[in-house]
Amino acid sequence: MIYRFPLRNVKDMLLNQISNNYFKSIDDEMLISKHMPKILERFEENIKQNNNKYYSKINDAGEREAYFDPLHTCQWLLFLYLAANTIYTYEDEKKEAARIVCDKIYGQAKIVSGCDLYYEVKMPEVFVFDHPTGSFIGRAEIGEGFAFTQGCTVDNYEGMYPVIGKNVTMRNGSSILGNSHIGDNCVISAGTMIVNEDIPAGSVVSGKSPNLIIE
């Protein structure tokens, strides 16, 4: 992976942000450093699948390679989510310290992006978003290749969460709520609201439940 800035600067940027907005802890740097290789491994695997022109560069061998620019706010949100989720998932020794630093990183992600993507939410290894301001992604079951943009909501309704298949795309302002099952390769059109409905694979959906238009 090609870095716009040295890796030490990336780590310093994260530590400075959470220290300035919250408070310092001696465990923060230790836990971030400990899990950084796994965070970067997951980050690279994700952005390798992203065809956005800002996520890759041509390397010295003339080949396209993943490119990490922490000043690109969508890349930075992805990095912050993966940092918190990785520490939360893999830290077995200092669980309370891990929870504290993960809460800080999660809060920082909301500050820089306006997107609510909690570190306990299990996202697929490959997912994408573009301009995700105002989006909330809750504890649904989400398949690989999920994509969303601004103002999207995935959340519970009456205690039930959606199940979303592979390669589902949510356009701006769309919502998937409750006991909904979305098949693979669906597109949820802008402004659509799906509540407690099953959508067959390969559909383009618009409208609002219970009056959806499925094509």
Phi, psi and omega per residue, in radians:
M1 nan 2.430 3.115
I2 -1.596 2.332 3.133
Y3 -1.898 2.314 3.042
R4 -1.170 -0.633 3.115
F5 -2.220 2.714 3.105
P6 -0.996 2.629 -3.095
L7 -1.023 -0.601 3.130
R8 -1.075 -0.581 3.103
N9 -1.212 -0.603 3.096
V10 -1.117 -0.797 3.125
K11 -1.135 -0.719 3.106
D12 -1.103 -0.677 3.131
M13 -1.069 -0.793 3.118
L14 -1.114 -0.838 -3.118
L15 -1.110 -0.702 3.128
N16 -1.144 -0.715 -3.130
Q17 -1.106 -0.857 -3.090
I18 -1.271 -0.502 3.087
S19 -1.231 -0.709 -3.118
N20 -1.214 -0.622 -3.062
N21 -1.605 -0.301 -3.117
Y22 -2.246 -1.870 3.103
F23 -2.753 2.783 -3.109
K24 -1.446 2.583 3.012
S25 -2.478 2.477 3.137
I26 -1.150 -0.346 -3.135
D27 -1.418 -0.362 -3.068
D28 -1.007 -0.973 -3.100
E29 -1.125 -0.682 -3.135
M30 -1.059 -0.832 -3.089
L31 -1.231 -0.707 3.108
I32 -1.123 -0.755 3.120
S33 -1.127 -0.728 -3.112
K34 -1.050 -0.730 -3.027
H35 -1.735 0.005 -3.092
M36 -0.999 -0.733 3.127
P37 -1.008 -0.745 3.128
K38 -1.209 -0.675 3.103
I39 -1.036 -0.829 -3.104
L40 -1.205 -0.605 3.080
E41 -1.068 -0.814 3.138
R42 -1.183 -0.694 3.134
F43 -1.072 -0.844 -3.124
E44 -1.095 -0.744 -3.137
E45 -1.081 -0.627 3.114
N46 -1.195 -0.940 -3.008
I47 -1.280 -0.311 3.030
K48 -1.075 -0.484 -3.110
Q49 -1.577 -0.031 -3.063
N50 -1.658 2.168 -3.103
N51 -1.554 0.128 3.051
N52 -1.060 2.309 -3.039
K53 -1.105 -0.367 -3.121
Y54 -1.459 -0.059 -3.041
Y55 -1.785 0.095 3.124
S56 -2.608 2.784 3.091
K57 -2.428 2.784 3.014
I58 -1.487 2.151 -3.107
N59 -1.473 -3.080 -3.077
D60 -1.140 -0.373 3.112
A61 -1.531 0.057 -3.138
G62 1.389 0.272 -3.115
E63 -1.896 2.635 3.110
R64 -1.352 2.312 -3.063
E65 -2.387 2.580 3.113
A66 -0.995 2.464 -3.046
Y67 -2.270 2.159 -3.099
F68 -1.859 1.994 3.064
D69 -2.069 1.791 -3.098
P70 -1.170 -0.211 3.076
L71 -1.519 -0.088 2.977
H72 -1.462 1.963 -2.912
T73 -1.143 -0.521 3.076
C74 -1.221 -0.718 3.054
Q75 -1.078 -0.701 -3.108
W76 -1.169 -0.686 3.061
L77 -1.063 -0.775 3.109
L78 -1.039 -0.788 3.125
F79 -1.066 -0.753 -3.128
L80 -1.131 -0.766 3.092
Y81 -1.041 -0.832 -3.101
L82 -1.159 -0.600 3.092
A83 -1.085 -0.899 -3.119
A84 -1.160 -0.773 -3.119
N85 -1.132 -0.653 3.136
T86 -1.195 -0.811 3.118
I87 -1.078 -0.782 3.127
Y88 -1.059 -0.715 -3.041
T89 -1.342 -0.678 -2.930
Y90 -1.879 -0.214 -3.130
E91 -1.386 2.057 -3.082
D92 -1.879 -0.275 -3.000
E93 -1.705 -0.877 -3.057
K94 -1.941 1.231 -2.996
K95 -1.164 -0.702 -3.122
E96 -1.221 -0.723 3.072
A97 -1.105 -0.643 3.104
A98 -1.113 -0.745 3.123
R99 -1.060 -0.694 -3.123
I100 -1.150 -0.837 -3.123
V101 -1.189 -0.591 3.090
C102 -1.143 -0.683 3.086
D103 -1.094 -0.693 3.104
K104 -1.116 -0.800 -3.102
I105 -1.140 -0.719 3.086
Y106 -1.050 -0.796 3.098
G107 -1.076 -0.698 3.118
Q108 -1.112 -0.674 3.123
A109 -1.061 -0.711 3.106
K110 -1.168 -0.643 3.136
I111 -1.100 -0.788 -3.019
V112 -1.454 -0.319 -3.000
S113 -2.184 -0.401 -3.017
G114 1.244 0.263 3.138
C115 -1.912 2.377 3.136
D116 -1.801 1.747 3.135
L117 -2.293 1.615 -3.014
Y118 -1.222 2.539 -3.045
Y119 -1.218 -0.303 3.075
E120 -1.425 -0.259 3.079
V121 -1.212 2.208 -3.096
K122 -1.562 1.721 3.078
M123 -1.490 2.723 3.049
P124 -1.137 2.829 -3.141
E125 -1.125 -0.539 3.101
V126 -2.084 1.952 3.032
F127 -2.588 2.780 -3.083
V128 -2.402 2.716 3.014
F129 -2.597 2.741 3.133
D130 -2.468 2.179 -3.097
H131 0.865 1.106 -2.998
P132 -1.492 0.347 -3.100
T133 -0.954 2.283 3.087
G134 1.409 0.097 3.131
S135 -1.539 2.584 3.057
F136 -2.289 2.145 3.124
I137 -2.027 1.934 -3.095
G138 -1.608 -2.866 -2.932
R139 -1.470 0.913 3.099
A140 -1.424 2.974 2.942
E141 -1.639 2.014 -2.955
I142 -2.134 2.256 -3.114
G143 -1.428 2.914 3.132
E144 -1.055 2.599 3.076
G145 1.400 0.242 3.127
F146 -1.122 2.444 -3.140
A147 -2.412 2.441 3.090
F148 -2.574 2.924 -3.132
T149 -2.392 -2.640 -2.981
Q150 -1.248 2.546 3.014
G151 1.209 0.365 -3.140
C152 -1.583 2.590 3.138
T153 -2.334 2.266 2.950
V154 -2.188 2.011 -2.979
D155 -2.709 3.005 3.136
N156 -1.403 2.807 2.976
Y157 -2.516 2.086 -3.070
E158 0.960 0.693 3.039
G159 1.428 0.040 -3.125
M160 -1.929 2.460 3.135
Y161 -1.958 2.672 -3.136
P162 -1.235 2.799 2.935
V163 -2.067 2.104 -3.025
I164 -2.039 2.235 -3.094
G165 -1.314 -2.906 -3.094
K166 -1.417 2.577 3.019
N167 0.978 0.767 3.063
V168 -1.649 2.337 -3.139
T169 -2.015 2.233 3.061
M170 -1.849 2.121 3.062
R171 -1.421 2.982 -2.983
N172 -1.044 2.406 3.078
G173 1.309 0.184 -3.131
S174 -1.569 2.756 -3.099
S175 -2.407 2.477 2.999
I176 -2.212 2.055 -2.984
L177 -2.270 2.630 2.940
G178 1.187 -2.574 -3.058
N179 -1.435 1.044 3.136
S180 -1.801 2.498 3.097
H181 -2.158 2.009 -3.078
I182 -1.856 2.116 -3.125
G183 -1.226 2.962 3.133
D184 -1.076 2.629 2.969
N185 1.053 0.646 3.084
C186 -1.698 2.668 3.017
V187 -2.087 2.156 3.111
I188 -1.719 1.930 -2.997
S189 -1.182 2.835 -3.114
A190 -0.979 2.328 3.074
G191 1.369 0.011 -3.119
T192 -1.259 2.497 3.045
M193 -2.224 2.021 3.139
I194 -1.890 2.130 -3.129
V195 -2.271 2.038 3.053
N196 0.957 0.837 -3.141
E197 -2.324 2.689 3.070
D198 -1.803 2.255 -3.110
I199 -2.025 2.137 -3.116
P200 -1.190 2.691 -3.131
A201 -1.001 2.564 3.048
G202 1.323 0.311 -3.082
S203 -1.650 2.673 2.889
V204 -1.921 2.140 -2.984
V205 -2.018 2.424 3.025
S206 -2.490 2.956 3.132
G207 1.626 -2.911 -3.117
K208 -2.313 2.398 3.088
S209 -1.015 2.448 0.077
P210 -1.608 0.314 -3.064
N211 -1.944 0.956 -3.129
L212 -1.372 2.631 2.986
I213 -1.910 2.059 -3.079
I214 -2.054 2.077 -3.101
E215 -2.050 nan nan
